[in-house]
Amino acid sequence: MGNEIFQFLDKRQCYDLRQSIDRAIENKSVKLWHDAQGADIRIFNAERKLPEFQPLFEKMLGYYVLKYGFAPRHAFLMVNRIVAAEGNLGSGGGWHRDSWFRQRKVFVFLSDVNEVNGPLEYVSGTGALGVKLADFIRYRGSLRVPTLMGRAKKSKRMLLTLAEGHGVHLDTTVVHRGRPIREGVRYAATLYAFDARGEKLSQSKARFEKL
């Protein structure tokens, strides 16, 4: 889970897509989302707002189908740029789950990612049903995890550092985060994929369509 690394883009393609993100942010040509610290700036539904991301979206979606054996009921691409602003919590705003069940993502990094510029971290074993149930009770249903509480030994914390253009797939019902960025800048593209049904799927679509 999440450890299989695949190359999606070459260096030139990464450079061009980083430039596209920078232009969109600087020109405010599309709707932007940013965190409270101004460190993390995101463009949701990037495959529609920035057509140059459509080929990457299709490649990531194809990779998702290859790995999981089925197509999601709904998917979109989010791209972001995060910088080392004071007090930043990293991409995702700290330790969290995306959902309790049936949530997977594909992450592709558009710049080199090392230990100090916001690598993806997750805690192995936290996708187990018993662990989820305990956390559901402990945090009263919240998907946010304020602290690992010493319960997860350091050996279970998995850190993913990747070269630009490379990516991974991850079951994001595990506890995970983008580590707070201490130096430089990090660019990434994330495929949000939904396998829910009915009202829950409709709510997810409506929520992200507004962003």
N, C-alpha and C positions, 0 to 999 in steps of 0.2 A: 504494500500500500504506500504509494507516494515515493518509493525509492527508485523506481524504474525511470531512468532519464532518457528523453527522446529529443532529437534536434529538429526543430520546426523551421528555423530561419538561419540564414547566413549573416555574417557581420554587416554587409551592405544593407540588407533588408532591415536589420535591427536599427541601423543608423537612420534610414529613411523614415521608419515608423516613429522613432524618438523625435525626429524633426517635426513630424506631423502632430504629435502630441504637444510639443512646445508651441507650435504655431497656433493651435486651437486654444491653448491656455492664454497665450499672450494677446491674441486677437479677440478672445472671448466669442469665438464664432459659433460655439455650441454651448448647450447648457452644461455647467460644471457643478460638481459637488466637492466640498472641501471639509476637512475636519476642523475642530475648534482651534487648533494650533496653526492652521494654515500649512501644515506639512504635507498632507496627503490630498492631492487633487485628482478627482476621478471623472471619467466620461463613461456614463452608462449607455448601453445600446450603441456601442461604437461602430458596429458593423453597418449601422444605418446612418449614423451621423457623420462618419468619416469613411467614405467608400474604400479608401486604400486598405482598410482593415478587413474587408470582406473576405479576401482569400485566406487570411490567417484564421478568421472565424470558421470558415468551411473546413480548413485543415484540422483545427482543434476539435470540431464537431465530429469529423471522421475518425479522429483518434479516440474520442470518447466511445463511439459505437464499436470500434475495434476492441477496446479494452473491456467494455461492460456487456457487449453482445446485443445491445438494443439502443434505439435512439431515444433521447429524452422527449418528454411531451412539450417542453418549452425550453428554449435556450437563448442566451444573448451574450455579448462580449462587453466586458468592462476593462478599460485601460486606465492606468494611473501613473502618476509621477509623485514620488515622495522624497522629501529633502530632510536634512538634519536640523529641523527647527527645534528650539529649546522646548523641552517638556513633551515632545511627541511620544505617542503611545505605540507607534508602528502601524503598519497597514492592518486594518481591521480593529484598531482601538484596544488591543490587549487580548488576553486569553479568552477564547469563546468557542462555541459550536455554532454552525450555521443553522442546524436543525437537529431534532432528536432522531429522525429517521429519514432515509431515502434522500440524501443530499450528497452530491459529488461535484467536483470541480476539476478543471484542467488549468494549470498555471504555466505561462510561458514568460520568461524573463527577457526583456529587451535590452538589458544592460547586465554586465557581470555582477554577480551577487556574492559577497563575501560575508564574513562574520560581523562586520561593523556597519554595513549599509542596508540592513533590513532583510536578512534571510528569512525564509519560511521555516517555522518550527511547529512540530506537533508532538503530542504525548501519546506514545504507543499504548495500546490497551484500553484507552478511554472510549473506544467505540463499543466495548462489551456491554451487553444489556444491563448487567448488574451494576456496573459503574455509572451508566447513564441514570438508572433509577436512583442510586444514592445521590447523585448530583442534582437530580430533579427535586428531591426532597430537601437537600442541603441548601440549594439556592432558590427554593420556592418557585420552581418552574422557569427561572431565568436561564437563558443560554450563555450569559456572561459568567466567567469564572474569575472572581476577584483575586484569588491566589491559588497556587497549587497546593498550599497547606501542608507541604512536606509529604503528602500522600504519594506523589509520584516521584520516585527516586530519579536522580539526575541521569542515570543510565537510560531511562525511558524517554528522555527528552531528545527528540530527533531533530537535527539541524541540517537544512538543505542549502548548500552553496552551489551555485550553478554558473556556467559560462553563458554569456548572452546568446539568445536564440534557442536555448534549451528549456525544457519544461518537464512537468510531472503531472500525474493524476493523483487525486487524493479524495478519500471519503471524509468529507468535512463535518461529519457528525462526531469526529474525534475533537478533543480540545486542541486548538491550534492558534497561531498568531503570526503576524509579520513582526519580527523582533524590532524593538525601537531602533531607529536608524541613528547612528552616532556620527557618521562621516559620509560626505558625498551625496549622491542621488541614486535612486533606484526606479527603473521603469519596468512595468509588467503589464501583461494582458491576462485576464482571467475569464474562462468560460464558465458562466453560471448555467447549470443544467438542472431541470426540475422533473421529477418523476412522480409528483403528487397527482391527485385526481380531484375533480369536482371543485368545491368551494375553496379548498386550500390552494389549488392551482390558480384559480381566478384571482384570489387575493394576492398571490405572489406576482402575477402578471401586472395587476393594477399598481402594486407598490413600486415596482421598478420602472414601470412605464412613465411614472411621474418625474423620474430623476434625470 
